[in-house]
Every structure is written in structure tokens, then in C-alpha cells.
């Protein structure tokens, strides 16, 4: 009998209108890492992903290609499944909203909600955005364009069914208040409460008559069930939910432990979906995590901008685990991440080739050279050894804590720090010097044993993030037990076992060569519009003595809030070493508060205090600007606040 703790995790289902770019692919990799980690620590995991395949946009795409919508989504869904396989993801089920079983249950859900009075027929008149599949009021539309994506909206008037959202508003507010972990990160929860719940919910349009590609309302076939009841229900239909009697699989795994979704669809998952479940009389998911976006060179990816990257192209250049590592390490918990070819290469070389790869390669090579490939038994331990052991064990605990809170980037950072500590241990103990002195043989045995054991622990810890690399490391050190239980103590590596051949895990990339190769593969396009050049701001020359009068330091932003009656000023609290300081900065049009918190920026610290809008400012942030665009000056390494900038 399986008595393991259950864990049900889902991605948002990908919209089957076109091939996902690398920003969309981040979500499946993040969810896979979380699912793999939960399996590693012993839970019974069910991991769901899939495709959302109905809607007007897909119908129009299919018509443009001269094929049926079903043929169209069959092609895109196949492409998405291929990509998810290429990214080495381990999902348990791939649901498609065109699956007959899903469609049948969605019709039952709609009928149940209608029969109990939660859905009623009326008429809709307003603005509709086809790409977003969303309706907007007159006040929400800006210059005839969608407030979410900026594309033109269409004036729409049609008969429709509506869901009584307001009926459940107070109940949902109470649930959110009583379950502080329900919406993560915290900033997203505040956004949902302040922007949508407190102003009051409007009834939700849940059917359409202006297009036909959808699940028909079985008692009113002129209507198709609109996207959100159809798409959101996948999380329960995939498990066998049925209003007339659900499957054992549903009873086993529901409610979901976490829905992993993009921050742009948070409203639908934290307001519409819980209310639908309340109306159905079903438990709510335990948590909804709205992850940030992956930006291309600090700009949102868009085919129209020509800044889209695809996973299959990146994997050809950097390997599956190279891209998995970059995606998972680059994305903070609550702030947008960034991707460029140059930053991928830099992180690949520094973290994977220089730190992890180098540690494994030279440790295995030294065991081969000094002990004929046989892992030696350790002897007496000293303070250096004890410190490495303590670091390894604290890393295991830290990774568990971080992953329990969905902080994959922080967990990887902790693992990388253990690899750095192990490399430092090599430099401190100097095995090559010990090998020259026969009297130091036991000391050399201890050092190399500890290195192999530290590497074994690293191989277990990285298995959810880089499964292929983990297996390669385990093969090179001929690791025995690789369970979570085996890394709760230090010393499970068996002495007397032969290591494998020391082969490089990651070969350093020559940036110039790789960039030339990537650029040569780029499709030739028409000349782009001339990019706006930085403003010419010529000032008189100054001496080094004048420059030296200014004090520049790194500062970590720990809070940010808008200044009342100002649309561009933030009041920031920054940490400069042990000091906290208040600075007013005119960057509110360029950064959200969430994006700022946690950033390490450059600050002039010895300016005379001034008052802006009545608020005292004790310093100035440095930023670069081109036209109306602005970018804060930050550090490219995780420096603490208070470091001197010279």
C-alpha cells in the first residue's frame, strides 16, 4: 500500500496557436524541477501539463492556413509535446482541451452551474481582444487598444451566458485572508485584492456565439463555452472529475498543491477558478504561484519585435541542461528574469564549466592519478574538513527550504556555493603537494574522499534541475546510493570503489566564436528601423580629484513604494552595509515595486539631502537612458550592499 504524501502540481496549459518561445518554456522547466524535487524527497507526485485548443484566435489561424481548427491544433500540440520532451520534462499527463473526455465533463460543469442558478443568459456589449481572448469595458480600453497586450480591440455585441462572480466574492476574500499562502508571491496577492476584489467583481461572460470553435453548450448549441470554464477545468478533468461521480485518481490527488502559472493570467486562476470550484462544491487548490516573465535583453519577447528565442535553437548551442540551468538560475522568485546569448555564455562558462565541471573533473582526475582510480578511505578530520562537511549538510537543508517555497533560483545558488566551497577546499588542502610527501598519504586520502562525497551530494541536489548532468556526475564518481535520505549525513560514498574516467561535463565556450555562429544562423531580414541613439550630453572635462569627491557604493533595495500624488517617484529604502537609507527616485514609470525589491544598485551616497514632494532623499541611484527608456546600473555579481564602487 502506498502511504506516501501526495503532491499534485500543474502548469498552465499552453495556448495552441503557435510554437512557444523560451519565455513560455520556462514554466514547464520550473514546474518539472519542482515536481522532480518533490519526488526526490519521497512524495507521490502527479505532474500535469497540456494545451488549451479552443477559441476565436485558433479558428482564424486555421482559416488563414486553409485547414480545419482540429488539424491546426493537432500540429501545434504535437510541436509543444516535442518541445517539452526536448526540455527533458517528466510530466505524468498531457491533457488537450479537444480530448473527448474533457469536452464531455466541461459540458456537465456548465450545465450544473446553469441548473443551480450560477449561470444565466443575457447580452454582452463591449470591447473584445482576440489574442488575449478577453472582454474590456469602455474605461479599460486605451485608444482603442487592449490594456493587456496593446493590440486593437473589436466592438462586440452578442447574446451570451454569464457567471455570477459577485455571489462568491466575499467568500473568496475570506479564503484568501485565512490562507496567506494561497497566492504567491505576496505582491501578486495584494494586486489581486486591490485591483479586482476590492473594487467589486463583474459577472463573467462564459459563452460566445460569434465563432464556432469551442465546446458547444449542449442545451443551447448556438453557444460555445468560452475559454475560462473550458481551459481552467482541465486541472480537474485530467484527474477524472465528473459532477456525476469522480474517479479515484481525482479523489487521491485533488486539491492541487500548486498551480504554476505566468503572472499575466493570475486573475483568472486566483479569482475565476476558485469561484468556479466554490460553485461546484469542490476544494480549492492549496497554492497558486504567479511566476515572473523571462525578458529578452530586458524587453518582453514578441515576434513583431524580432526578439524571440526558441528552446530547440538554444539547446543546439548550449545543451539541454545548459538551458535548464540558465532558466532556473536566472529567474528570481518575484522579479522578471533576463536572457541574452551573451549572458547564457557567461553563466555557462562561470557556473557550469569553471565551477561545477572543473570541480568534478579535477577531483576524479586526482583520485585516478594518486590512488589508481580507487576512492580512498578517509582518516582523521581537521577544521578544514569539518567546515566542508558542515557546508554540505547545511546546503542540503537550505535547498529543501528554498524548494518548499518554490525558490528554484535560490536553491541552485546554494548548490553552486557548495561547489565553490569544494573548489576552495582543493586550494586550501593542495592535494598535489600532499601527494609528494608519503607521510601525508592519510591526509590525502581524507581530502579526496571528502571531495568525492561532496560531489555525490551535489549530484543528488542538482538532479531535479539538471537530470542528465546529475547522472553523468554519478557515473564519473561511481556513486552508490543517490537518494534524498543518503545526503542527510556526510560519508555515504563507499571507499574502495573505482571512479570512472574524468571527462569534462561542460566545455568552455568561446564567446566570439559562438556569437558568430549564432548570428550566421539568424534569418536575413529587412533593415530594422534605426535605433534611437543615446542622448549627447557633453560636459566639461573634470580631474580625477573632482570625481573622487563623489562616493559610489552598492545598495540593496529592500522596499519601494509610490509617493502620493506622483506618477514617477518612488520612496526607496536601501541597505548600504549595516546602514539603511531613504532615497527618492524618479523611476516609477520604468519599474514596478516588485522588480526593484532585491536589486543591488549603484548609489551616490555623499550628496547633500534634498526633499522631493516633501519626502527627504539621502542619495541618488545611477541609471542609463536612451530616449524615454531607462535602465538602472546594477552589479553583474551578487555583491552585498555597501561595496565601494571605483
C-alpha positions in Angstrom: 0.0 0.0 0.0 1.3 3.4 -1.0 1.4 5.7 2.1 3.5 8.5 0.5 2.3 12.1 0.9 0.5 13.2 -2.3 1.7 16.1 -4.4 -0.3 17.4 -7.4 1.4 20.1 -9.5 0.3 21.7 -12.8 1.5 24.2 -15.4 -0.9 26.5 -17.1 -1.9 24.7 -20.4 -0.2 26.3 -23.3 -2.4 28.0 -25.9 -2.1 26.0 -29.1 -2.0 29.0 -31.5 1.7 28.8 -32.2 5.1 27.3 -31.1 6.1 28.5 -27.6 9.2 30.7 -27.2 11.8 30.2 -24.5 9.9 32.5 -22.1 6.9 30.2 -22.3 9.2 27.2 -22.0 10.5 28.5 -18.6 7.2 27.5 -16.9 7.4 23.8 -17.9 11.1 23.6 -16.8 10.3 25.3 -13.4 7.4 23.0 -12.8 9.4 20.0 -13.8 12.2 20.9 -11.3 9.7 21.3 -8.5 8.0 18.0 -9.4 11.3 16.2 -9.6 12.4 17.6 -6.2 9.1 16.5 -4.6 9.7 13.0 -6.0 13.3 13.1 -4.7 12.2 13.8 -1.1 9.7 10.9 -1.3 6.3 12.2 -2.3 3.8 10.6 -4.6 3.8 13.2 -7.4 1.3 13.8 -10.2 2.5 16.4 -12.7 0.1 17.8 -15.3 0.6 19.9 -18.4 -1.1 20.3 -21.7 -2.7 22.5 -24.3 -5.6 24.9 -24.5 -7.0 24.4 -28.0 -10.3 26.3 -28.5 -11.1 29.9 -29.3 -11.6 32.5 -32.0 -7.8 33.1 -32.5 -7.2 29.5 -33.3 -10.2 29.4 -35.7 -8.8 32.4 -37.5 -5.3 30.9 -37.7 -6.7 27.7 -39.2 -8.9 29.6 -41.7 -5.8 31.6 -42.8 -4.0 28.3 -43.5 -7.0 26.7 -45.2 -7.2 23.8 -42.8 -9.7 22.8 -40.0 -9.1 24.0 -36.5 -8.6 20.4 -35.3 -5.9 19.9 -37.9 -4.3 23.1 -36.8 -4.2 22.3 -33.1 -3.1 18.8 -33.7 0.0 20.2 -35.4 0.8 22.8 -32.7 0.0 20.4 -29.8 2.5 17.9 -31.3 5.1 20.6 -31.6 4.6 21.6 -28.0 4.9 18.0 -26.8 8.1 17.6 -28.8 9.5 20.7 -27.1 8.5 19.5 -23.6 10.3 16.3 -24.4 13.3 18.1 -25.7 13.5 20.0 -22.4 13.7 16.7 -20.5 10.4 17.2 -18.6 8.8 14.4 -16.6 5.1 15.2 -16.7 2.6 12.4 -15.9 -0.2 13.5 -18.2 -0.5 15.8 -21.2 -4.2 17.0 -21.4 -5.7 18.6 -24.6 -8.9 20.5 -24.3 -10.1 18.8 -27.5 -9.9 15.4 -25.7 -13.4 13.9 -25.8 -13.5 13.1 -22.1 -12.6 16.7 -21.2 -15.2 18.2 -23.5 -17.9 15.9 -22.1 -17.2 16.9 -18.5 -16.9 20.6 -19.3 -20.5 20.5 -20.7 -21.6 18.8 -17.5 -19.9 21.5 -15.4 -21.6 24.3 -17.5 -25.0 22.6 -17.1 -24.6 22.1 -13.3 -23.7 25.7 -12.8 -26.7 26.8 -15.0 -29.1 24.5 -13.2 -28.2 25.8 -9.8 -28.6 29.4 -11.0 -24.9 30.5 -11.1 -25.0 30.9 -14.9 -27.7 33.0 -16.7 -28.3 34.2 -20.3 -28.1 37.9 -21.2 -26.4 40.1 -23.8 -22.9 41.4 -23.9 -21.8 44.6 -25.5 -18.2 45.9 -25.2 -14.7 45.6 -26.4 -13.0 42.2 -27.2 -9.3 41.4 -27.7 -8.9 38.3 -29.9 -5.3 37.5 -28.9 -6.0 37.8 -25.2 -9.5 36.3 -25.5 -10.7 38.9 -23.0 -13.5 41.4 -22.8 -13.0 45.0 -21.6 -15.2 47.9 -20.6 -15.0 51.3 -22.3 -13.0 52.7 -19.4 -10.4 49.9 -19.5 -9.6 50.3 -23.2 -6.9 52.8 -24.1 -7.0 54.5 -27.5 -8.9 51.5 -29.0 -6.3 49.1 -27.8 -6.2 46.2 -25.3 -4.9 47.3 -21.9 -3.0 44.0 -21.6 -1.3 43.4 -24.9 -1.7 46.8 -26.7 -3.4 45.3 -29.8 -6.6 46.8 -31.3 -9.9 45.6 -29.8 -13.2 44.9 -31.5 -16.6 46.3 -30.6 -18.7 43.3 -29.9 -22.4 42.8 -29.2 -23.8 39.3 -28.8 -26.0 37.1 -26.7 -24.0 35.3 -24.0 -24.2 33.3 -20.8 -22.8 34.9 -17.7 -21.4 33.5 -14.4 -22.4 35.3 -11.2 -18.9 36.1 -9.8 -20.1 38.6 -7.3 -22.1 36.0 -5.5 -18.9 34.4 -4.2 -16.7 37.5 -3.8 -16.9 37.7 0.0 -16.3 34.0 0.4 -13.2 34.2 -1.8 -11.8 37.2 0.1 -12.3 35.3 3.4 -10.4 32.3 2.0 -7.5 34.5 0.9 -7.3 36.2 4.3 -7.4 32.8 6.1 -4.9 31.2 3.8 -2.0 33.6 3.4 0.0 31.1 1.3 -2.8 30.8 -1.3 -1.5 33.4 -3.8 2.3 33.7 -4.2 4.3 35.9 -4.3 2.8 38.2 -1.7 2.9 41.2 -4.1 0.6 39.3 -6.6 -1.9 38.7 -3.8 -2.0 42.4 -3.0 -2.5 43.1 -6.7 -5.5 40.8 -7.0 -7.1 42.1 -3.8 -6.6 45.8 -4.5 -7.2 45.8 -8.3 -10.0 43.3 -8.7 -11.7 42.1 -5.5 -12.0 45.3 -3.5 -13.5 47.3 -6.4 -16.1 44.6 -6.9 -16.3 41.7 -9.4 -18.3 41.9 -12.6 -20.2 38.9 -13.8 -18.1 36.9 -16.2 -19.0 36.2 -19.9 -18.8 32.4 -20.3 -20.1 31.7 -23.7 -19.8 33.0 -27.3 -21.9 32.9 -30.5 -19.7 34.8 -32.8 -17.4 31.9 -33.6 -17.9 28.1 -33.5 -14.5 26.6 -32.5 -15.2 25.6 -28.9 -17.2 23.1 -26.8 -20.9 23.6 -27.5 -23.4 24.3 -24.8 -25.3 21.1 -25.1 -28.7 22.6 -24.2 -28.1 25.7 -26.4 -25.9 24.7 -29.4 -25.7 28.2 -30.8 -23.3 28.9 -27.9 -19.8 27.6 -27.4 -18.3 27.5 -23.9 -16.0 30.4 -23.6 -12.3 29.9 -22.7 -12.1 30.1 -19.0 -14.6 27.4 -17.9 -13.2 25.2 -20.7 -9.4 25.8 -20.0 -9.4 26.1 -16.2 -11.4 22.9 -15.8 -8.5 20.9 -17.2 -6.9 20.7 -13.8 -9.8 18.5 -12.5 -11.0 16.8 -15.7 -7.4 15.4 -16.2 -7.8 13.6 -12.9 -11.3 12.2 -13.8 -13.6 14.8 -12.1 -17.2 14.4 -13.0 -20.2 16.2 -11.4 -22.0 12.8 -11.6 -19.2 10.9 -9.7 -15.4 11.4 -9.8 -12.6 8.9 -10.3 -10.3 7.5 -7.6 -7.5 9.4 -9.2 -9.3 12.7 -8.6 -10.1 11.7 -5.0 -6.5 10.8 -4.5 -4.8 14.0 -5.8 -7.2 16.9 -5.6 -6.9 19.6 -4.4 -3.7 20.6 -6.3 -0.7 21.5 -4.2 0.3 24.2 -6.6 -0.7 25.7 -9.9 2.4 27.2 -11.6 1.3 29.9 -14.0 2.5 33.1 -15.6 1.8 36.4 -13.7 -0.2 37.6 -16.7 -3.0 35.0 -16.1 -3.1 35.3 -12.3 -6.5 36.9 -12.2 -8.2 34.0 -14.0 -6.5 31.5 -11.7 -6.9 33.3 -8.4 -10.4 34.7 -8.9 -12.3 33.0 -11.6 -11.0 29.4 -10.9 -11.6 29.4 -7.1 -15.1 30.8 -7.6 -15.9 28.1 -10.2 -14.7 25.5 -7.7 -16.7 27.0 -4.9 -19.8 26.9 -7.1 -19.1 23.3 -7.9 -18.7 22.5 -4.2 -15.1 21.3 -4.7 -12.0 22.1 -2.6 -9.7 25.0 -3.7 -6.1 24.4 -4.8 -3.7 24.9 -1.9 -1.5 27.5 -3.7 -1.2 29.4 -7.0 2.2 30.7 -7.9 2.3 33.5 -10.5 5.9 33.3 -11.7 7.6 36.4 -13.4 8.5 36.7 -17.0 11.7 35.9 -18.9 12.6 39.0 -20.8 14.9 39.3 -23.8 17.6 41.9 -23.0 15.1 43.5 -20.5 12.3 43.6 -23.1 9.2 41.3 -23.4 9.6 38.7 -26.1 7.5 39.3 -29.2 7.6 38.0 -32.8 6.8 41.5 -34.0 9.9 42.8 -32.2 12.1 40.1 -33.6 13.5 39.2 -30.2 12.1 35.7 -29.7 14.3 32.8 -28.8 13.2 29.1 -29.1 14.2 26.3 -26.8 15.3 23.9 -29.6 17.7 26.5 -31.1 19.2 27.2 -27.7 19.6 23.6 -26.9 21.6 23.0 -30.1 24.1 25.6 -28.9 24.2 25.1 -25.2 22.7 21.6 -24.5 19.5 20.7 -22.6 21.0 21.1 -19.1 22.8 24.2 -20.0 19.5 25.9 -20.9 17.6 24.3 -18.0 20.3 25.7 -15.6 20.1 29.1 -17.1 16.4 29.4 -17.0 16.1 28.1 -13.4 19.1 30.1 -12.0 18.3 33.4 -13.8 14.6 33.8 -12.8 14.1 35.3 -9.3 11.1 34.4 -7.2 9.2 37.7 -7.7 11.1 39.7 -10.4 11.4 39.3 -14.1 14.5 37.5 -15.4 16.6 38.3 -18.4 18.1 36.3 -21.3 20.6 37.1 -24.0 23.0 34.9 -25.8 25.9 36.7 -24.1 24.5 36.2 -20.6 23.9 32.5 -21.3 27.5 32.1 -22.4 28.8 34.0 -19.4 26.8 31.9 -16.9 27.6 28.6 -18.7 31.3 29.3 -18.5 31.4 30.6 -15.0 28.9 28.3 -13.2 28.9 25.1 -15.2 32.3 24.9 -16.8 34.5 26.7 -14.3 32.7 25.8 -11.0 30.8 22.5 -11.2 32.5 21.0 -14.2 36.0 21.9 -13.0 35.3 20.5 -9.5 34.2 17.1 -10.8 36.9 16.8 -13.5 39.9 17.6 -11.3 38.6 15.6 -8.3 38.1 12.4 -10.3 41.4 13.0 -12.1 43.3 13.2 -8.8 41.7 10.0 -7.5 42.8 8.3 -10.7 46.3 9.8 -10.5 47.1 9.3 -6.9 45.1 6.2 -5.9 44.8 4.3 -9.2 41.2 5.3 -9.6 40.2 3.8 -6.3 38.3 6.0 -3.9 40.4 6.1 -0.7 39.1 5.7 2.8 39.2 8.9 5.0 41.3 9.1 8.1 41.4 11.9 10.7 39.4 15.1 10.1 40.6 18.6 10.9 38.9 22.0 10.9 39.0 22.4 7.1 37.3 19.0 6.6 34.7 19.8 9.2 33.9 23.1 7.6 33.3 21.4 4.2 31.1 18.8 5.9 29.1 21.5 7.6 28.7 23.4 4.4 27.5 20.3 2.5 24.9 19.4 5.2 23.6 23.0 5.6 23.3 23.2 1.8 21.0 20.1 1.8 18.8 21.8 4.4 18.8 25.1 2.6 17.9 23.6 -0.8 14.9 21.8 0.9 13.8 25.1 2.5 14.1 27.0 -0.8 12.3 24.4 -2.9 9.5 24.1 -0.4 8.9 27.8 -1.1 9.3 27.4 -4.9 12.5 29.4 -4.9 14.4 27.4 -7.5 16.9 30.1 -8.3 17.9 30.4 -4.7 18.2 26.7 -4.3 20.5 26.5 -7.3 22.6 29.3 -5.9 23.0 27.4 -2.7 24.2 24.3 -4.6 26.6 26.4 -6.6 28.0 27.8 -3.4 28.7 24.2 -2.2 30.6 23.6 -5.5 32.6 26.8 -4.9 33.4 25.8 -1.3 34.6 22.4 -2.6 36.9 24.1 -5.1 38.2 26.4 -2.4 38.8 23.2 -0.2 41.1 21.9 -3.0 43.1 25.2 -3.0 43.3 25.1 0.8 44.4 21.4 1.1 46.6 21.3 -2.0 46.4 17.6 -2.8 49.2 17.9 -5.3 51.6 18.9 -2.5 50.3 16.2 -0.2 50.9 13.6 -2.9 54.6 14.4 -2.8 55.0 13.5 0.8 54.5 9.9 1.8 53.8 10.9 5.4 50.8 12.9 4.2 49.1 9.9 2.5 46.3 9.6 5.0 45.7 13.3 4.8 45.5 13.0 1.0 43.0 10.1 1.4 40.8 12.2 3.6 40.8 15.2 1.2 40.0 13.2 -1.9 37.3 11.1 -0.1 35.7 14.4 1.1 35.7 15.8 -2.4 34.1 12.8 -3.9 31.4 12.7 -1.2 30.7 16.5 -1.6 30.4 15.8 -5.4 28.0 12.9 -4.7 25.8 15.3 -2.6 25.9 17.9 -5.4 24.9 15.2 -7.9 21.8 14.4 -5.8 20.9 18.0 -5.2 21.1 19.0 -8.9 19.1 16.0 -10.2 15.8 17.9 -10.3 17.4 20.8 -12.1 19.9 19.1 -14.4 18.9 15.4 -14.5 21.3 14.4 -17.3 24.3 16.2 -15.7 23.4 14.6 -12.3 23.6 11.1 -14.0 26.9 11.9 -15.7 28.4 13.0 -12.4 27.1 9.9 -10.6 28.7 7.8 -13.4 32.1 9.5 -13.1 32.3 9.0 -9.3 30.6 5.6 -9.5 28.2 6.8 -6.8 26.3 4.3 -4.9 23.2 5.5 -3.2 21.7 8.7 -4.6 18.6 9.0 -2.5 17.5 12.0 -0.5 18.0 10.0 2.7 21.6 9.3 1.7 22.5 13.0 1.8 21.2 13.7 5.3 24.6 12.7 6.6 28.1 13.0 5.2 30.0 9.9 4.4 27.8 7.6 2.3 30.4 7.3 -0.5 31.9 3.8 -0.4 35.7 3.7 -0.2 37.4 1.1 -2.4 35.1 1.7 -5.3 36.7 2.7 -8.6 35.8 6.1 -10.1 35.1 6.4 -13.8 37.0 8.3 -16.5 37.4 12.1 -15.8 35.6 13.7 -18.8 34.6 17.3 -19.0 30.9 17.9 -18.2 30.9 21.3 -19.8 33.5 22.6 -22.2 34.1 26.4 -22.0 32.5 28.3 -24.8 34.5 30.9 -26.8 32.0 33.8 -26.9 33.3 35.4 -30.1 33.1 32.1 -32.0 29.7 31.2 -30.6 28.2 34.6 -31.3 29.5 34.5 -34.8 27.9 31.0 -35.3 24.5 32.2 -33.8 24.5 35.4 -35.9 25.2 33.4 -39.1 22.1 31.3 -38.4 19.8 34.3 -37.9 17.3 34.7 -40.7 18.2 37.6 -43.0 15.6 40.4 -42.5 14.9 43.8 -43.9 17.0 46.5 -42.2 15.4 47.5 -38.9 14.4 51.0 -38.1 17.3 53.0 -36.9 17.6 52.6 -33.1 17.4 55.7 -31.0 20.9 56.8 -30.0 21.9 57.8 -26.5 21.4 61.5 -25.9 24.5 63.5 -26.4 25.3 65.2 -23.1 28.7 66.7 -23.4 30.0 68.2 -20.2 33.3 69.9 -19.4 36.3 67.8 -18.5 37.0 67.2 -14.8 40.0 66.0 -13.0 40.3 62.7 -11.1 40.2 64.8 -7.9 36.7 66.1 -8.8 35.5 62.6 -9.5 37.0 61.4 -6.2 34.7 63.8 -4.3 31.8 61.6 -5.0 31.2 58.4 -3.1 29.7 55.5 -5.0 28.5 52.3 -3.2 26.4 49.3 -3.9 23.0 49.3 -2.2 20.3 46.6 -1.9 16.8 47.8 -2.3 14.6 46.4 0.5 11.4 48.3 0.0 9.8 50.5 -2.6 6.5 52.5 -2.5 5.0 55.2 -4.7 5.0 58.7 -3.4 1.5 60.1 -3.1 0.3 62.3 -5.9 3.4 61.5 -8.0 3.3 59.1 -11.0 7.1 58.8 -11.3 8.6 59.0 -7.8 9.4 56.0 -5.5 10.4 56.2 -1.9 13.1 53.5 -1.6 14.7 52.1 1.5 18.1 50.7 0.6 20.7 48.8 2.6 24.2 50.1 2.4 26.3 47.7 4.5 24.8 47.9 8.0 23.0 51.2 7.3 19.5 51.7 5.9 18.9 54.8 4.0 15.9 56.5 2.3 16.2 57.6 -1.3 13.6 59.2 -3.6 14.0 58.2 -7.2 12.0 59.1 -10.4 11.9 55.6 -11.8 8.3 54.6 -11.2 7.4 54.6 -14.9 10.1 52.1 -15.7 10.0 49.6 -12.8 7.3 48.1 -10.6 7.9 47.9 -6.9 8.3 44.1 -7.2 11.0 44.4 -9.8 13.0 46.8 -7.6 13.0 44.9 -4.3 16.1 42.8 -4.0 18.1 44.6 -6.8 21.6 45.6 -6.0 22.1 49.1 -7.5 24.8 51.8 -7.6 24.2 54.8 -5.4 25.9 58.1 -4.8 26.0 58.2 -1.0 27.5 61.6 -0.1 25.1 64.0 -1.8 23.5 66.7 0.3 20.0 65.5 1.4 17.1 67.1 -0.5 13.3 67.0 -0.3 11.2 65.8 -3.2 7.4 66.2 -2.8 8.1 66.7 0.9 10.0 63.4 1.3 13.7 63.5 2.2 16.1 61.8 -0.1 19.6 60.8 1.0 21.4 59.7 -2.1 20.9 59.1 -5.8 20.6 55.9 -7.9 22.6 55.7 -11.1 20.9 54.8 -14.4 21.5 54.7 -18.1 18.9 56.2 -20.5 18.1 56.2 -24.2 15.2 58.5 -25.1 12.4 57.6 -22.8 13.9 54.2 -21.9 15.8 53.8 -18.6 17.9 51.1 -17.0 19.3 51.1 -13.5 23.0 50.4 -13.1 23.4 47.1 -11.2 26.2 44.7 -10.5 26.7 41.6 -12.6 27.7 39.6 -9.5 25.7 39.1 -6.3 27.5 41.8 -4.3 26.2 42.9 -0.9 25.1 46.4 -0.2 28.0 48.7 0.9 30.7 47.6 -1.5 32.8 50.6 -2.7 32.4 51.4 -6.4 35.6 52.8 -8.0 
